[in-house]
Each structure stands twice: as structure tokens, then as C-alpha cells.
Amino acid sequence: MKYPIGIQDFRELREGGYVYVDKTAGIYEVITQGVYNLFYRPLGFGKSLMMSTIKELYSGNRELFKGLWIEDQWDWEQMRRPVILLKFADFSYGNKDIKTAIREGIEAISRDLGIEASQSSFFYLLNDLVEATYEKYGKKVVLLVDDYDKPIIDHLDEPELAEANQAAILELFSFVKDSGSYFEMVFFTGTTFLNRNNVFSSSLNNLLDLSFSKNTHHLIGFTQKELEHYFEKPLEAEDKEKVRRWYNGYSWGHKEKLYNPYSILRFLESGGVYRSFWSERKLPFPLIKEMGKRRLDEHVPFEVSQMMLSAFEITRLDPIPLLFQTGCLTIAEYNSDDFLYTLDYPNTDVQQAIKQSLI
């Protein structure tokens, strides 16, 4: 059995013979119900793989979906569309100005689409690419933006740089709301719930936030049922309750808990070694440092309001909502009478990683 650890490309996963937990029914439901979509999840949950899957769907690559739910549900010719996939994790913004990094990334996408890269100002850069793609192919464009907030959360300990990157992202997407005639679908993914009165202001406030929707709860991440179905053999020798305590537990307001795919796949690949695989990912150290400074770890679990769950201000950083958004904490309970959410560690995997980091 080949575990798709770190595989973010759907074609690579399918052609490489890796195990794929079929999420195409949920993806189909999302992309056929609305044009402008927004979806938040922490690192390691498979956002990039989902976006790659959507790209292959609209590209009409039916052979990659053989045997999956969507194979006989999708109109492969009728729904073929040009796709622009912006992966902010691939932009080399770490060692150069973000606008330069984004321009280089869009130039590479332009070449792949057979379109001459725009030489206009940064403000019109993506707008020109969308228009040129629409005109060349004569079809509406699918715009997929993966981890758009990465240049912000990577610099939480450098507020001025984070704000500058935030402003550049707003400028890049400022045309989206008023360009509906060009789009078949727009789909953004990220980690943090950015303030709609800031980054989203008038540019992207028409995006439908799917993050807490019951219909998208299982869109990425593994349920207990999925885990036992797709990985039945390697789980035969394991104590399922212990596995659940260590690696299950994530929730966005729903009763059924989810596994972080990265951690549980690392556990299975290791042959059943219990350790904190979550710590192998890029941890939000500025948040954990702030957590220790304020001794917040001594007060877990927390009760917070719905508004607090999605709070994010670069200049007034509140670690509690960001600890939730980055996967350090999750929703353990919701009291509908008081409209309060209880946040707690999702599992032993995350709790051990945070404790070790604090030490």
C-alpha cells in the first residue's frame, strides 16, 4: 500500500498508484452549487490536493477519475474549462518582494496556458491573465487560489511585512468581484479567517464561506469510517481507540471528528509508532510562543464566541482564534443556548507537539 504522504498533485497521486480517499462526491456538491467559494482549514488537511483535483476535473482528464464516484456524474466535454491555479506556497516570496514573486508565478502560468504574459502594472496583472484566457479559449475561466494567506501567516512575527503582503494580495484580487462574466468558478483556500473589513473589504466580500457548513465538513480530512474502509488492513493490528485518541478529534462545529491526513498517514506508514507527527509540519511558532508567554496552555479548554473564532488582526494579534485556525485547538463542543464554542486540543498528537515546543 502506497501512502500519499506529502502528495499534493492529483495526477501524481493517481498515476503513482497511491491510496486515494474518494472525496469527489463532496467536491462535486461544492463546485456545482456556487460560483464564489472560500474554504479554510489548517495545514496537512489536503487543501492543495483538493484544488489540484478540481483543476483536473475542469481540464477534462477523465482517465484520472476512473473508478471514483464522479466518473459517471461529470459531463467531461461540456464542463471543460481553462483553469488558472495560483499556489502561493510555490511563489518564491521568502527571499524577494512579494509582488515580484507573484508576477513571476503568473508569468509561468501564462506560459502554460499559451498566453503572452502581461506587462501592465501589478494591479492589472491577474485581471489581464483572466481576460486573455477567456478570449483565447472562448469559455469562462476557473480561478483557483490555494493558500492565499501563506505570505501573511509566515510572517506573523514581522507585522509590517505581513501587512505589506496582505495589501499586495488585496491589490491582486481587487478585480474579482466585478468580473463575474469571466468566471465559471472562483475558489479560495486558506488557513486564517482574514478580516473582511480589511483584506476582503469590497474586493472579495461576495465569497461564500464554506468553512463551517455541514455539507463541507468531510470535504477534506478523514472520517473514522473512511479510515477503516480505505486502510482496513494496516489497522487490523492496531488498537482503534488508541489511534482515535492520538490522531482523531478535529471539528468545525459538527459531532463527527476528523483525522488530519498527514499525521494518520505517517502513523500508518511508520508501522504503528505512536508519536507526534503533527510536529513535523511547519508549526506556528509565533503563536505557540505567545501561548507560553500568556500561559494560555494552563487554561485550555477555552470558551469563545463565534465572532472570536474568525477574528484576525495583524496589528492586534489574539492568539486564541489563531490557535484554532491553525489546528492547535479545535471545537470540542458548541452550546447553542449561549452561542459559545469550547476549544480544546484535538488529540494527543497536537497536544504533545505544543507541550514539547513550549518546553
Secondary structure by P-SEA (a helix, b strand, c coil): cccccccccaaaaaaaccccccaaaaaaaaaacccbbbbbbcccccaaaaaaaaaaaaaccccccccccccccccccccbbbbbbbcccccccccccaaaaaaaaaaaaaaaaccccccccccaaaaaaaaaaaaaacbbbbbbbcccaaaaaaccccaaaaaaaaaaaaaaacccccccccccbbbbbbcccccccccccccccccccccccccccccccccaaaaaaaacccccccaaaaaaaccccccccccccccaaaaaaaaaaacccccccccccccaaaaaaaaaaaccccccccccccccccccccccccaaaaaaaacccccccccccccbbbbccccaaaaaaaaaaac
